[in-house]
Amino acid sequence: MANEDGTVLGQINRLSAEEHELWQRESRGQASAEERARLRELEVELDRCWDLLRQRRARRGAGLDPDASAVRPEDTVERYLQ
């Protein structure tokens, strides 16, 4: 169980590192259109990973199986604050 959390956290770390690198290029005015599009993709993927991790932790805290958690679709995760 906790190992799966580690896998999700590892993915978050990898995506965050890539995002950081691209934001640095963007802040220097060196990012291409493809890199700016990739930044948007990374934002969505990070949101989905964090959502999955929160689901797993909530299920575990409620005494439920965290492995029953699932990655939610982009349109669900991206509309939480709307």
Chimera marker file (.cmm) of the C-alpha trace (Angstrom):
<marker_set name="trace">
<marker id="1" x="0.000" y="0.000" z="0.000" r="1" g="1" b="0" radius="0.5"/>
<marker id="2" x="2.480" y="2.635" z="1.113" r="1" g="1" b="0" radius="0.5"/>
<marker id="3" x="4.724" y="1.510" z="-1.718" r="1" g="1" b="0" radius="0.5"/>
<marker id="4" x="2.092" y="2.687" z="-4.197" r="1" g="1" b="0" radius="0.5"/>
<marker id="5" x="2.127" y="6.092" z="-2.475" r="1" g="1" b="0" radius="0.5"/>
<marker id="6" x="5.883" y="6.124" z="-3.041" r="1" g="1" b="0" radius="0.5"/>
<marker id="7" x="5.362" y="5.371" z="-6.717" r="1" g="1" b="0" radius="0.5"/>
<marker id="8" x="2.913" y="8.267" z="-7.042" r="1" g="1" b="0" radius="0.5"/>
<marker id="9" x="5.280" y="10.578" z="-5.134" r="1" g="1" b="0" radius="0.5"/>
<marker id="10" x="8.133" y="9.522" z="-7.414" r="1" g="1" b="0" radius="0.5"/>
<marker id="11" x="6.036" y="10.448" z="-10.443" r="1" g="1" b="0" radius="0.5"/>
<marker id="12" x="5.169" y="13.792" z="-8.833" r="1" g="1" b="0" radius="0.5"/>
<marker id="13" x="8.861" y="14.470" z="-8.250" r="1" g="1" b="0" radius="0.5"/>
<marker id="14" x="9.794" y="13.605" z="-11.848" r="1" g="1" b="0" radius="0.5"/>
<marker id="15" x="7.013" y="15.745" z="-13.300" r="1" g="1" b="0" radius="0.5"/>
<marker id="16" x="7.846" y="18.621" z="-10.945" r="1" g="1" b="0" radius="0.5"/>
<marker id="17" x="11.515" y="18.555" z="-11.953" r="1" g="1" b="0" radius="0.5"/>
<marker id="18" x="10.562" y="18.715" z="-15.629" r="1" g="1" b="0" radius="0.5"/>
<marker id="19" x="8.074" y="21.503" z="-14.916" r="1" g="1" b="0" radius="0.5"/>
<marker id="20" x="10.702" y="23.480" z="-13.007" r="1" g="1" b="0" radius="0.5"/>
<marker id="21" x="13.171" y="23.185" z="-15.868" r="1" g="1" b="0" radius="0.5"/>
<marker id="22" x="10.589" y="24.354" z="-18.401" r="1" g="1" b="0" radius="0.5"/>
<marker id="23" x="9.489" y="27.261" z="-16.189" r="1" g="1" b="0" radius="0.5"/>
<marker id="24" x="13.110" y="28.373" z="-16.005" r="1" g="1" b="0" radius="0.5"/>
<marker id="25" x="13.326" y="28.365" z="-19.806" r="1" g="1" b="0" radius="0.5"/>
<marker id="26" x="10.008" y="30.233" z="-20.014" r="1" g="1" b="0" radius="0.5"/>
<marker id="27" x="11.144" y="32.865" z="-17.500" r="1" g="1" b="0" radius="0.5"/>
<marker id="28" x="14.238" y="33.509" z="-19.638" r="1" g="1" b="0" radius="0.5"/>
<marker id="29" x="12.068" y="33.828" z="-22.746" r="1" g="1" b="0" radius="0.5"/>
<marker id="30" x="13.628" y="30.689" z="-24.242" r="1" g="1" b="0" radius="0.5"/>
<marker id="31" x="10.670" y="28.297" z="-24.200" r="1" g="1" b="0" radius="0.5"/>
<marker id="32" x="9.269" y="27.108" z="-27.492" r="1" g="1" b="0" radius="0.5"/>
<marker id="33" x="5.568" y="26.755" z="-28.222" r="1" g="1" b="0" radius="0.5"/>
<marker id="34" x="5.945" y="22.998" z="-27.706" r="1" g="1" b="0" radius="0.5"/>
<marker id="35" x="7.555" y="23.551" z="-24.307" r="1" g="1" b="0" radius="0.5"/>
<marker id="36" x="4.764" y="25.913" z="-23.256" r="1" g="1" b="0" radius="0.5"/>
<marker id="37" x="2.234" y="23.267" z="-24.321" r="1" g="1" b="0" radius="0.5"/>
<marker id="38" x="4.191" y="20.695" z="-22.324" r="1" g="1" b="0" radius="0.5"/>
<marker id="39" x="3.955" y="22.977" z="-19.269" r="1" g="1" b="0" radius="0.5"/>
<marker id="40" x="0.171" y="22.822" z="-19.526" r="1" g="1" b="0" radius="0.5"/>
<marker id="41" x="0.288" y="19.025" z="-19.851" r="1" g="1" b="0" radius="0.5"/>
<marker id="42" x="2.532" y="18.819" z="-16.801" r="1" g="1" b="0" radius="0.5"/>
<marker id="43" x="0.149" y="20.984" z="-14.786" r="1" g="1" b="0" radius="0.5"/>
<marker id="44" x="-2.707" y="18.597" z="-15.541" r="1" g="1" b="0" radius="0.5"/>
<marker id="45" x="-0.668" y="15.460" z="-14.873" r="1" g="1" b="0" radius="0.5"/>
<marker id="46" x="0.576" y="16.859" z="-11.569" r="1" g="1" b="0" radius="0.5"/>
<marker id="47" x="-2.978" y="17.719" z="-10.539" r="1" g="1" b="0" radius="0.5"/>
<marker id="48" x="-4.064" y="14.180" z="-11.380" r="1" g="1" b="0" radius="0.5"/>
<marker id="49" x="-1.173" y="12.657" z="-9.416" r="1" g="1" b="0" radius="0.5"/>
<marker id="50" x="-1.856" y="14.814" z="-6.356" r="1" g="1" b="0" radius="0.5"/>
<marker id="51" x="-5.538" y="13.921" z="-6.582" r="1" g="1" b="0" radius="0.5"/>
<marker id="52" x="-4.687" y="10.207" z="-6.673" r="1" g="1" b="0" radius="0.5"/>
<marker id="53" x="-2.389" y="10.551" z="-3.679" r="1" g="1" b="0" radius="0.5"/>
<marker id="54" x="-5.094" y="12.413" z="-1.726" r="1" g="1" b="0" radius="0.5"/>
<marker id="55" x="-7.614" y="9.710" z="-2.632" r="1" g="1" b="0" radius="0.5"/>
<marker id="56" x="-5.260" y="6.984" z="-1.430" r="1" g="1" b="0" radius="0.5"/>
<marker id="57" x="-4.584" y="8.764" z="1.847" r="1" g="1" b="0" radius="0.5"/>
<marker id="58" x="-8.271" y="9.490" z="2.438" r="1" g="1" b="0" radius="0.5"/>
<marker id="59" x="-9.267" y="5.891" z="1.757" r="1" g="1" b="0" radius="0.5"/>
<marker id="60" x="-6.541" y="4.606" z="4.056" r="1" g="1" b="0" radius="0.5"/>
<marker id="61" x="-7.628" y="7.062" z="6.760" r="1" g="1" b="0" radius="0.5"/>
<marker id="62" x="-11.209" y="5.839" z="6.441" r="1" g="1" b="0" radius="0.5"/>
<marker id="63" x="-10.153" y="2.212" z="6.777" r="1" g="1" b="0" radius="0.5"/>
<marker id="64" x="-10.753" y="1.484" z="3.094" r="1" g="1" b="0" radius="0.5"/>
<marker id="65" x="-8.436" y="-0.044" z="0.518" r="1" g="1" b="0" radius="0.5"/>
<marker id="66" x="-6.244" y="2.707" z="-0.967" r="1" g="1" b="0" radius="0.5"/>
<marker id="67" x="-5.597" y="0.480" z="-3.979" r="1" g="1" b="0" radius="0.5"/>
<marker id="68" x="-9.224" y="1.022" z="-4.991" r="1" g="1" b="0" radius="0.5"/>
<marker id="69" x="-8.294" y="4.630" z="-5.820" r="1" g="1" b="0" radius="0.5"/>
<marker id="70" x="-8.097" y="5.553" z="-9.475" r="1" g="1" b="0" radius="0.5"/>
<marker id="71" x="-6.669" y="8.326" z="-11.587" r="1" g="1" b="0" radius="0.5"/>
<marker id="72" x="-9.547" y="10.634" z="-12.424" r="1" g="1" b="0" radius="0.5"/>
<marker id="73" x="-10.087" y="12.195" z="-15.853" r="1" g="1" b="0" radius="0.5"/>
<marker id="74" x="-8.599" y="15.596" z="-16.589" r="1" g="1" b="0" radius="0.5"/>
<marker id="75" x="-11.999" y="17.264" z="-16.876" r="1" g="1" b="0" radius="0.5"/>
<marker id="76" x="-12.891" y="16.087" z="-13.353" r="1" g="1" b="0" radius="0.5"/>
<marker id="77" x="-9.655" y="17.104" z="-11.660" r="1" g="1" b="0" radius="0.5"/>
<marker id="78" x="-9.338" y="20.430" z="-13.438" r="1" g="1" b="0" radius="0.5"/>
<marker id="79" x="-12.855" y="21.533" z="-12.484" r="1" g="1" b="0" radius="0.5"/>
<marker id="80" x="-12.534" y="21.104" z="-8.713" r="1" g="1" b="0" radius="0.5"/>
<marker id="81" x="-12.141" y="24.827" z="-8.116" r="1" g="1" b="0" radius="0.5"/>
<marker id="82" x="-14.706" y="26.004" z="-10.618" r="1" g="1" b="0" radius="0.5"/>
<link id1="1" id2="2" r="1" g="1" b="0" radius="0.2"/>
<link id1="2" id2="3" r="1" g="1" b="0" radius="0.2"/>
<link id1="3" id2="4" r="1" g="1" b="0" radius="0.2"/>
<link id1="4" id2="5" r="1" g="1" b="0" radius="0.2"/>
<link id1="5" id2="6" r="1" g="1" b="0" radius="0.2"/>
<link id1="6" id2="7" r="1" g="1" b="0" radius="0.2"/>
<link id1="7" id2="8" r="1" g="1" b="0" radius="0.2"/>
<link id1="8" id2="9" r="1" g="1" b="0" radius="0.2"/>
<link id1="9" id2="10" r="1" g="1" b="0" radius="0.2"/>
<link id1="10" id2="11" r="1" g="1" b="0" radius="0.2"/>
<link id1="11" id2="12" r="1" g="1" b="0" radius="0.2"/>
<link id1="12" id2="13" r="1" g="1" b="0" radius="0.2"/>
<link id1="13" id2="14" r="1" g="1" b="0" radius="0.2"/>
<link id1="14" id2="15" r="1" g="1" b="0" radius="0.2"/>
<link id1="15" id2="16" r="1" g="1" b="0" radius="0.2"/>
<link id1="16" id2="17" r="1" g="1" b="0" radius="0.2"/>
<link id1="17" id2="18" r="1" g="1" b="0" radius="0.2"/>
<link id1="18" id2="19" r="1" g="1" b="0" radius="0.2"/>
<link id1="19" id2="20" r="1" g="1" b="0" radius="0.2"/>
<link id1="20" id2="21" r="1" g="1" b="0" radius="0.2"/>
<link id1="21" id2="22" r="1" g="1" b="0" radius="0.2"/>
<link id1="22" id2="23" r="1" g="1" b="0" radius="0.2"/>
<link id1="23" id2="24" r="1" g="1" b="0" radius="0.2"/>
<link id1="24" id2="25" r="1" g="1" b="0" radius="0.2"/>
<link id1="25" id2="26" r="1" g="1" b="0" radius="0.2"/>
<link id1="26" id2="27" r="1" g="1" b="0" radius="0.2"/>
<link id1="27" id2="28" r="1" g="1" b="0" radius="0.2"/>
<link id1="28" id2="29" r="1" g="1" b="0" radius="0.2"/>
<link id1="29" id2="30" r="1" g="1" b="0" radius="0.2"/>
<link id1="30" id2="31" r="1" g="1" b="0" radius="0.2"/>
<link id1="31" id2="32" r="1" g="1" b="0" radius="0.2"/>
<link id1="32" id2="33" r="1" g="1" b="0" radius="0.2"/>
<link id1="33" id2="34" r="1" g="1" b="0" radius="0.2"/>
<link id1="34" id2="35" r="1" g="1" b="0" radius="0.2"/>
<link id1="35" id2="36" r="1" g="1" b="0" radius="0.2"/>
<link id1="36" id2="37" r="1" g="1" b="0" radius="0.2"/>
<link id1="37" id2="38" r="1" g="1" b="0" radius="0.2"/>
<link id1="38" id2="39" r="1" g="1" b="0" radius="0.2"/>
<link id1="39" id2="40" r="1" g="1" b="0" radius="0.2"/>
<link id1="40" id2="41" r="1" g="1" b="0" radius="0.2"/>
<link id1="41" id2="42" r="1" g="1" b="0" radius="0.2"/>
<link id1="42" id2="43" r="1" g="1" b="0" radius="0.2"/>
<link id1="43" id2="44" r="1" g="1" b="0" radius="0.2"/>
<link id1="44" id2="45" r="1" g="1" b="0" radius="0.2"/>
<link id1="45" id2="46" r="1" g="1" b="0" radius="0.2"/>
<link id1="46" id2="47" r="1" g="1" b="0" radius="0.2"/>
<link id1="47" id2="48" r="1" g="1" b="0" radius="0.2"/>
<link id1="48" id2="49" r="1" g="1" b="0" radius="0.2"/>
<link id1="49" id2="50" r="1" g="1" b="0" radius="0.2"/>
<link id1="50" id2="51" r="1" g="1" b="0" radius="0.2"/>
<link id1="51" id2="52" r="1" g="1" b="0" radius="0.2"/>
<link id1="52" id2="53" r="1" g="1" b="0" radius="0.2"/>
<link id1="53" id2="54" r="1" g="1" b="0" radius="0.2"/>
<link id1="54" id2="55" r="1" g="1" b="0" radius="0.2"/>
<link id1="55" id2="56" r="1" g="1" b="0" radius="0.2"/>
<link id1="56" id2="57" r="1" g="1" b="0" radius="0.2"/>
<link id1="57" id2="58" r="1" g="1" b="0" radius="0.2"/>
<link id1="58" id2="59" r="1" g="1" b="0" radius="0.2"/>
<link id1="59" id2="60" r="1" g="1" b="0" radius="0.2"/>
<link id1="60" id2="61" r="1" g="1" b="0" radius="0.2"/>
<link id1="61" id2="62" r="1" g="1" b="0" radius="0.2"/>
<link id1="62" id2="63" r="1" g="1" b="0" radius="0.2"/>
<link id1="63" id2="64" r="1" g="1" b="0" radius="0.2"/>
<link id1="64" id2="65" r="1" g="1" b="0" radius="0.2"/>
<link id1="65" id2="66" r="1" g="1" b="0" radius="0.2"/>
<link id1="66" id2="67" r="1" g="1" b="0" radius="0.2"/>
<link id1="67" id2="68" r="1" g="1" b="0" radius="0.2"/>
<link id1="68" id2="69" r="1" g="1" b="0" radius="0.2"/>
<link id1="69" id2="70" r="1" g="1" b="0" radius="0.2"/>
<link id1="70" id2="71" r="1" g="1" b="0" radius="0.2"/>
<link id1="71" id2="72" r="1" g="1" b="0" radius="0.2"/>
<link id1="72" id2="73" r="1" g="1" b="0" radius="0.2"/>
<link id1="73" id2="74" r="1" g="1" b="0" radius="0.2"/>
<link id1="74" id2="75" r="1" g="1" b="0" radius="0.2"/>
<link id1="75" id2="76" r="1" g="1" b="0" radius="0.2"/>
<link id1="76" id2="77" r="1" g="1" b="0" radius="0.2"/>
<link id1="77" id2="78" r="1" g="1" b="0" radius="0.2"/>
<link id1="78" id2="79" r="1" g="1" b="0" radius="0.2"/>
<link id1="79" id2="80" r="1" g="1" b="0" radius="0.2"/>
<link id1="80" id2="81" r="1" g="1" b="0" radius="0.2"/>
<link id1="81" id2="82" r="1" g="1" b="0" radius="0.2"/>
</marker_set>
